[in-house]
């Protein structure tokens, strides 16, 4: 299975830079990253950016959900 490197943009101002590069299986999947007691959720918007000399898809922040206990 191919893995696609993508970048995450938007969301909380304090969202750490090290969480902003992810691998996804498809551009259709939504990305959920656990941070500060919530899931920050991102989706591909059709945009691309340059990362390390490569064109990669951009996943933009769409919403946040609390982690249920």
VEXNURO-573136 format. One line per 2 residues: their letters; for each residue x, y, z of N, C-alpha, C, O. Coordinates in Angstrom, 2 decimals, padded with zeros to 5 digits. Each point is the difference from the previous one (the first is absolute). Layout:
A) X Y Z X Y Z X Y Z X Y Z  ...
END
This chain:
XX) 000.84 -001.18 000.00 -000.84 001.18 000.00 000.89 001.25 000.00 000.96 000.08 000.77  -001.29 000.87 -001.63 000.77 001.24 -000.06 -000.36 000.91 001.17 -001.16 000.07 000.40
XX) 002.14 000.61 000.12 -000.22 000.99 001.04 000.30 001.37 -000.59 000.97 000.18 -000.73  -001.82 000.78 001.05 000.13 001.36 -000.52 000.38 000.92 001.14 -000.68 000.04 001.03
XX) 001.76 000.71 -001.19 000.38 001.00 000.98 -000.84 001.24 -000.25 -000.14 000.45 -001.14  -000.44 000.11 002.22 -000.85 001.17 -000.11 000.34 000.98 001.12 000.60 -000.38 001.00
XX) -000.99 001.64 -001.19 000.19 001.01 001.04 -001.36 000.45 000.52 -000.98 000.06 -000.75  000.94 000.27 002.04 -001.22 000.46 000.66 000.12 001.50 000.23 001.03 000.48 000.49
XX) -002.07 000.27 -000.82 000.00 001.44 000.22 -001.26 000.41 000.76 -001.03 -000.67 -000.06  001.15 001.78 000.77 -001.14 000.54 000.73 -000.13 -000.63 001.38 000.87 -000.74 000.46
XX) -001.98 001.05 000.19 -000.25 -000.50 001.34 000.62 000.89 001.06 000.26 001.18 -000.22  -000.03 -001.78 001.37 000.53 000.73 001.15 001.34 000.65 -000.30 000.84 -000.57 -000.69
XX) -000.64 001.76 001.21 001.27 000.70 -000.18 001.15 -000.74 000.68 001.14 000.08 -000.44  -001.45 -000.81 001.53 001.06 -000.70 000.73 000.17 -001.46 -000.45 000.70 -000.77 000.66
XX) -001.33 000.38 -001.76 000.13 -001.36 -000.52 001.46 -000.20 -000.44 000.47 000.72 -000.87  000.23 -001.69 001.45 001.44 -000.15 -000.25 000.37 -000.29 -001.45 -000.69 -000.75 -000.70
XX) 001.76 001.35 000.27 000.50 -000.16 -001.37 000.30 -001.47 -000.32 -000.19 -000.42 -001.14  000.65 -000.35 002.11 000.36 -001.39 -000.27 -001.22 -000.87 -000.34 000.17 -001.09 -000.54
XX) -001.38 001.55 000.84 -001.22 -000.74 -000.35 -000.53 000.39 -001.38 -000.98 -000.58 -000.47  001.60 001.56 -000.17 -000.56 000.56 -001.23 000.41 -000.74 -001.27 -000.45 000.36 -001.09
XX) 001.28 -001.38 001.20 000.31 -000.87 -001.14 -000.47 -001.39 000.35 000.40 -000.57 001.02  -001.27 000.00 -001.87 -000.60 -001.31 000.27 000.09 -000.86 -001.26 000.32 000.48 -001.08
XX) -000.62 -001.77 001.26 -000.12 -000.91 -001.14 -001.43 -000.51 -000.05 -000.59 -000.37 001.01  000.04 000.35 -002.20 -001.37 -000.47 -000.21 000.01 -001.04 -001.11 000.92 -000.04 -000.82
XX) -001.96 -000.81 000.80 -000.12 -001.01 -001.06 -000.66 000.57 -001.25 000.36 -000.35 -001.13  -001.34 001.25 001.34 -000.71 000.63 -001.12 -000.27 001.46 000.33 000.03 000.41 001.16
XX) -000.30 000.36 -002.18 -000.33 001.41 000.21 -001.44 000.18 000.48 -000.38 001.08 000.43  -000.41 -002.15 -000.51 -001.40 000.06 000.43 -000.17 -000.16 001.51 -001.03 000.38 000.56
XX) 002.05 -000.93 000.11 -000.17 -000.22 001.44 000.16 001.30 000.77 000.73 000.90 -000.40  -001.43 -000.82 001.52 000.18 001.13 000.92 001.08 -000.39 001.00 000.15 -001.18 000.33
XX) 000.60 002.15 000.13 001.08 -000.23 000.96 -000.44 000.51 001.36 -000.50 001.12 000.11  000.68 -001.94 000.92 -000.30 000.40 001.38 001.28 -000.11 000.81 000.59 -001.08 000.09
XX) -000.16 002.19 000.50 001.22 000.02 000.80 -000.39 000.34 001.44 -000.64 001.02 000.25  001.03 -001.87 000.68 -000.29 000.22 001.41 000.94 001.09 000.53 001.22 -000.08 -000.14
XX) -001.83 001.11 000.76 000.80 001.09 000.56 -000.81 000.72 001.07 -001.14 000.41 -000.24  001.72 -000.24 001.40 -000.56 000.79 001.11 -001.44 -000.42 000.34 -000.86 000.85 000.21
XX) 000.63 -002.16 -000.14 -001.31 -000.49 000.42 -001.07 000.03 -001.08 -001.17 -000.20 000.29  001.58 000.45 -001.54 -000.93 000.07 -001.12 000.59 -000.73 -001.20 001.19 -000.32 -000.02
XX) -002.02 000.08 -000.97 000.46 -000.42 -001.31 -000.13 001.19 -000.92 -001.09 000.55 -000.17  002.19 -000.15 -000.44 000.00 001.04 -001.02 -000.21 -000.73 -001.32 000.74 -000.93 -000.32
XX) -001.75 001.34 -000.45 -000.36 -000.74 -001.21 000.27 000.84 -001.24 -000.25 001.21 -000.04  000.78 -001.89 -000.96 000.44 000.65 -001.24 -000.50 -000.78 -001.20 -000.18 -001.22 000.07
XX) -000.05 001.92 -001.19 -000.42 -000.64 -001.24 000.74 000.66 -001.18 000.36 001.17 000.06  -000.16 -001.96 -001.11 000.66 000.52 -001.21 -000.95 000.94 -000.73 -001.18 -000.32 -000.21
XX) 001.70 001.47 -000.17 -000.83 001.03 -000.63 000.29 000.16 -001.49 -000.59 000.85 -000.67  001.50 -001.67 000.17 000.40 000.14 -001.40 001.25 000.82 -000.19 000.55 000.08 -001.10
XX) -000.08 000.53 002.18 001.21 000.82 -000.07 001.25 -000.86 000.14 -000.04 -001.11 000.54  001.16 001.66 -001.04 001.30 -000.66 000.14 001.01 001.05 000.43 -000.17 001.19 -000.25
XX) 001.23 -001.65 000.91 001.08 000.88 000.45 001.32 -000.71 -000.28 000.04 -001.20 -000.26  001.03 001.96 000.34 001.32 -000.59 -000.18 000.57 -000.35 001.36 -000.03 000.81 000.93
XX) 000.56 -002.01 -000.81 000.61 -000.47 001.24 001.26 -000.77 -000.37 -000.08 -001.06 -000.62  001.23 001.60 000.99 001.26 -000.66 -000.32 000.22 -000.20 -001.48 000.57 -001.01 -000.42
XX) -001.03 001.97 -000.38 000.18 -000.08 -001.44 -001.03 -000.87 -000.72 000.11 -000.22 -001.20  -001.10 -000.28 001.93 -001.06 -000.83 -000.59 -001.34 000.68 000.14 -000.23 000.74 000.95
XX) -000.66 -001.00 -001.89 -001.37 000.50 000.07 -000.81 -001.01 000.81 -000.09 -001.17 -000.36  -000.52 001.65 001.47 -000.76 -000.89 000.88 -001.39 000.59 000.24 -000.18 001.22 -000.07
XX) -000.82 -002.08 000.34 -001.34 000.49 000.26 -000.09 000.73 001.34 000.70 -000.32 000.95  -001.58 001.31 -000.90 -000.27 000.76 001.21 -001.34 -000.48 000.58 -001.00 -000.07 -000.71
XX) 001.01 -000.25 001.99 -001.22 -000.34 000.72 -000.29 001.18 000.93 000.82 000.32 000.86  -001.97 000.31 -001.03 -000.36 001.17 000.80 -000.86 -000.41 001.19 -000.77 -000.95 -000.06
XX) 000.93 001.71 001.16 -000.78 -000.25 001.22 -001.47 000.19 -000.30 -000.40 000.97 -000.65  -000.43 -001.92 001.14 -001.45 000.12 -000.22 -000.78 000.12 001.30 -000.98 000.73 000.06
XX) 001.42 -001.44 000.99 -000.66 000.14 001.30 000.76 -000.76 001.08 000.93 -000.75 -000.28  -001.34 000.96 001.52 000.62 -000.62 001.17 -001.09 -000.74 000.77 -001.13 000.49 000.12
XX) 001.46 -001.67 000.40 -000.93 -000.74 000.86 000.70 -000.38 001.29 001.20 -000.25 000.02  -001.96 000.22 001.05 000.55 -000.42 001.29 000.20 -001.50 000.00 -000.75 -000.73 -000.66
XX) 001.75 000.26 001.39 000.23 -001.42 000.16 -000.92 -000.51 001.08 000.03 000.50 001.12  -000.86 -001.47 -001.45 -000.94 -000.59 000.96 000.75 -000.93 000.93 000.92 -000.70 -000.42
X) -001.30 000.69 001.68 000.66 -000.89 000.94 -000.74 -001.29 000.13 000.41 -000.88 000.76
END
